[in-house]
Amino acid sequence: MAYEPLYLAYLVYFNRDRDYFECHEVLEELWLANDKDPLYKALLQVAVGLYHFRNGNVRGGMIMMNRSHSVLGTYPGETLGINLAKLVQEVGLYASQLNHYAERPFAYYDLTIEVADPALAQEVELAASGIVPNRPQRRGPQRPAKGHRK
């Protein structure tokens, strides 16, 4: 099975770079191109939830993780070549911790999406060679540079 290049980029940005803003950018494009598929939206929400929490927005992280968890849990354990069952478990734990953050604060930590399909692993590795990490990572949308007016 050949995987979508935008999905491959998502996995590279998520696992290698921990660049959750770029995860959102590439997967949103794929989500829109696929009639707003709820699975892509839920995967996008995992990245957005981590992005928010890493940047101190506990409420935003909590909302995204809870939404993502409720949708991802409706799919088979291995979906899109990843160990979705493991991700569902980890997102559920993260959501639960965020739900109780006021009583039991905890330090931010990254998640890793486990690739289950060897063909996907090869495609991700190949895609990674062509994706340059953003250093520093973008923290939000950037406006295009303005041209000079005469």
PyMOL commands that set and color helices and strands:
alter all, ss='L'
color gray80, all
select helices_A, chain A and resi 5-17+20-33+38-54+58-72+84-99+118-128
alter helices_A, ss='H'
color red, helices_A
select strands_A, chain A and resi 78-79+82-83
alter strands_A, ss='S'
color yellow, strands_A
deselect
rebuild
show_as cartoon
